């Protein structure tokens, strides 16, 4: 998601961490360069930086950076520091880019954030803010699956072995008393790992009976005749769970706190604008998706409308739900229990929120050691 290929981190059952933990909405493994920012750099440089590079996915669950770039909010906040970005399709590449310094700040799903932090023994990244909640559904072929009690013997797709939706499905099936081998996906239900970009085609061909997927894939399946059997929001307290976080390399956070604070301010302002201007925000999102450096194609109206509606932007990283998602992965046998203490540093976010007249957010006891 410069079309320079990053090495895809191999998923291996011998690794005592989240297997193949890809981003919430992975659409492959290629990174693309995105240098458009809506407006030109102007004014004083932030933290003395010539440029700052962010990473994100070209999906509706990453609405904050997509819209913030499209309407120029990020560039305006950064002044004379040019905002650059790389568009990713998979979590491991974005973590690798963050670790190598190719990007400074990123938007990413909970599973790769957990995996990246655990693999580095707490030294690589910090979660500095929230971005999105929800936007995940179980969509099925209504002719093959009539109800949630009709999943046994069916084939359900997830985006990737060990990714956020894969963990959610395995946990849900386990709670319903259905047994599935987490590695092979075989069992009472067959869990078929299928890249989001081909899931609609596979669904249309009848090779799968349904899919537990994020937006906009879920809405694409509905447009193909699928039925939403379960919105994952219904499984969480108050209907909220993290789907996209903001992360930063600890090195960049230490060396350029002012720049990090500025990007957080741009994010908070963008989220506020999205909430107060939903129609304009949806249009900006689709325009950014249509750009050649992102997806290269706008989503049809019957997809962008529900996909945009089903995702809630949030400044709150919903830290308690990150811990719960990690616990689900441990229970599913995909993750060795990680020590997540210190994964969050919400100091700068809460500073920004205070300046914007908003209440502080909580790190659920997982703040800096």
Secondary structure, DSSP 8 states (H G I E B T S, - for coil): ---EE-------TTSSS-TT---TT---SEEEEE---SS---SSBGGG-SEEEEEEESSGGGHHHHHHHHTTHHHHHHBTSEEEEEEESSHHHHHHHHHHTS-SEEEE-HHHHHHHHHHTTT-SEEEEEEEEEE-EEEEE-TTT--SGGG-TT-EEEESSTTSHHHHHHHHHHHHTT--B-TTT--BSSEEEE--HHHHHHHHHHTS-SEEEEETTHHHHHHHTT-EEEEEGGGGSGGG--EEEEEEEEHHHHHH-HHHHHHHHHHHHHHHHHHHH-HHHHHHHHHHHHHSTTTTSS---HHHHHHHHHTEEE-SS--HHHHHHHHHHHHHHTS------TT-B--HHHHHHHHHTT------TT-S--
